[in-house]
Amino acid sequence: MTKWTVDASHTGVGFSVKHMMVSKVRGRFTGVEGTIEGNPEDLTGANINFTIDATTIHTNSDDRDNHLRSADFFDTETFPTITFVSTDIVKKGDNEYDVTGDMTVKDVTKKVTFEAEYEGTGKNPWGVDVAAFEVEGKISRKEFGLTWNQALEAGGVLVGDDIKVTIDLQANPAQ
């Protein structure tokens, strides 16, 4: 099996969540690493390991980012990483896959499925092979113990439960 490593400088991990029941807050994690062991042109049978440095969360608000790092949410002092390890990959179409795996946030591990689309391979200007994927999914933050919230006077809550996750991933053959 060929081993590919995630190119963190060309990979983006983003998320969005409902705020005050009407708008969305978007954010990203800048610290990512991972491997894909297998053929990027056919992910069936591949092994995917992905780690996010939760301390690198960025939502365009230092106060909110610090709150998200606190024990109310990610508790990054105790649990600095979020991990994903694939357990099953099912081909849905020509370049589309359902990638199921164990995702760990804080001390909770749950099976989640992400939709992945193979975007292609090529060589960068320095002659290095690259493979690209677009990944999307949705998780429940409450299922991972991220339960802090605040009731609103008009009804509803400050932070929604569903977190939409988007990943634009680029990988290179392991050296």
C-alpha atoms as one frame of an Amber mdcrd trajectory, in Angstrom:
protein
   0.000   0.000   0.000   1.205   3.464  -0.843   1.337   5.887   2.064   0.354
   9.535   1.562   0.746  12.294   4.133  -1.584  15.231   4.570  -0.064  18.484
   3.309  -1.130  20.809   6.125  -0.224  23.947   4.185  -2.727  22.982   1.468
  -5.417  21.426   3.681  -8.275  23.311   5.278 -10.537  22.011   8.043 -13.607
  24.163   8.454 -16.857  24.011  10.374 -20.073  25.940  10.842 -22.734  25.950
  13.551 -26.001  27.808  14.051 -25.693  30.870  16.286 -28.735  32.285  18.078
 -30.933  29.947  15.983 -30.683  32.200  12.892 -27.123  32.851  11.734 -23.987
  30.729  11.408 -20.585  30.982  12.963 -17.797  29.581  10.817 -14.399  28.540
  11.985 -11.397  26.456  11.125  -8.549  24.499  12.610  -5.097  25.324  11.284
  -3.184  22.424  12.842  -3.796  19.195  10.914  -1.825  16.078  10.090  -2.638
  12.635   8.839  -2.012   9.745   6.507  -3.823   7.838   3.805  -2.511   4.324
   3.225  -3.823   3.081  -0.088  -4.590   4.228  -3.597  -6.007   7.789  -3.629
  -7.713   7.042  -6.955  -9.692   4.240  -5.262 -10.061   4.719  -1.511 -11.761
   1.338  -1.061  -9.616  -0.569   1.422  -7.529   2.469   2.378  -6.617   3.326
   5.958  -7.077   6.968   6.899  -5.743   8.568  10.084  -6.370  12.248  10.713
  -5.426  14.421  13.704  -6.526  17.983  14.377  -4.766  20.195  16.890  -7.824
  21.548  18.750  -5.773  24.404  20.203  -5.556  25.917  16.688  -9.281  26.715
  16.483  -9.969  30.065  14.823 -13.392  31.762  14.497 -12.350  35.425  14.038
 -12.986  36.159  17.731 -10.253  35.696  20.330 -12.800  35.630  23.169 -14.887
  32.943  21.441 -11.772  30.933  20.500 -10.566  30.995  24.105 -14.033  29.929
  25.296 -14.007  27.045  22.777 -10.597  25.941  24.102 -11.914  25.999  27.700
 -13.458  23.137  29.680 -16.916  24.364  28.530 -16.109  22.976  25.075 -12.924
  21.243  23.849 -10.904  21.456  27.102  -7.736  21.627  25.013  -5.498  21.688
  28.064  -6.589  18.109  28.826  -7.588  16.981  25.307  -5.430  18.855  22.771
  -6.351  16.741  19.720  -9.342  15.526  17.745  -8.741  12.272  15.872 -10.373
  10.258  13.117  -9.432   6.678  12.148 -11.266   5.064   9.248 -12.961   1.713
   9.763 -14.884   1.320   6.473 -14.839   3.031   3.083 -17.661   2.421   0.612
 -17.512   3.596  -2.991 -20.733   5.457  -3.919 -19.879   6.667  -7.408 -16.987
   7.283  -9.781 -15.034   9.463  -7.337 -17.368   9.472  -4.318 -17.052   7.567
  -1.080 -18.655   7.218   2.334 -15.762   7.180   4.789 -16.790   5.802   8.188
 -14.509   5.827  11.181 -13.969   6.429  14.857 -13.847  10.119  15.720 -12.570
  11.115  19.142 -13.323  14.506  20.647 -12.260  15.003  24.251 -12.720  11.549
  25.804 -15.648  10.464  23.604 -15.269   8.224  20.555 -18.175   7.803  18.124
 -18.605   6.281  14.677 -19.187   8.998  12.074 -19.444   8.972   8.292 -18.126
  11.650   5.994 -18.731  11.996   2.267 -15.436  12.211   0.382 -14.883  13.111
  -3.235 -11.603  12.398  -4.972 -10.679  15.579  -6.868  -7.709  14.170  -8.785
  -3.930  13.875  -8.769  -1.171  15.870 -10.362   2.356  17.171  -9.901   3.118
  20.464  -8.241   5.731  22.856  -9.733   8.496  21.038  -7.794   7.623  17.645
  -9.300   5.910  16.278  -6.188   2.778  14.184  -6.655  -0.376  15.523  -5.038
  -3.818  13.994  -4.487  -6.820  16.076  -3.505 -10.131  15.343  -1.796 -13.173
  17.306  -0.704 -14.807  15.964   2.468 -18.118  16.936   4.071 -20.157  15.711
   6.982 -22.214  16.602   9.998 -21.785  15.674  13.640 -23.758  16.335  16.813
 -21.619  18.273  19.263 -23.706  16.964  22.206 -22.787  13.375  21.291 -19.162
  14.322  21.913 -19.799  15.963  25.278 -19.731  19.537  23.945 -22.931  20.454
  25.771 -22.385  24.042  26.980 -25.178  26.339  25.862 -27.150  29.376  26.903
 -30.908  29.881  26.627 -32.086  32.958  24.736 -34.771  35.270  26.118 -36.730
  35.010  22.865 -36.549  31.196  22.998 -34.070  28.730  21.643 -30.380  28.482
  22.413 -27.185  30.357  21.626 -25.318  27.452  19.961 -26.869  24.831  17.667
 -26.156  21.114  18.010 -25.305  20.178  14.425 -21.772  20.967  13.317 -21.154
  20.938   9.577 -17.597  19.888   8.763 -15.791  20.613   5.486 -12.269  19.526
   4.637 -10.282  20.398   1.530  -7.461  17.907   1.739  -4.249  17.626  -0.222
  -1.803  14.771   0.312   1.658  13.857  -0.965   3.445  10.492  -1.088   5.235
   9.823   2.208   8.961  10.438   2.065
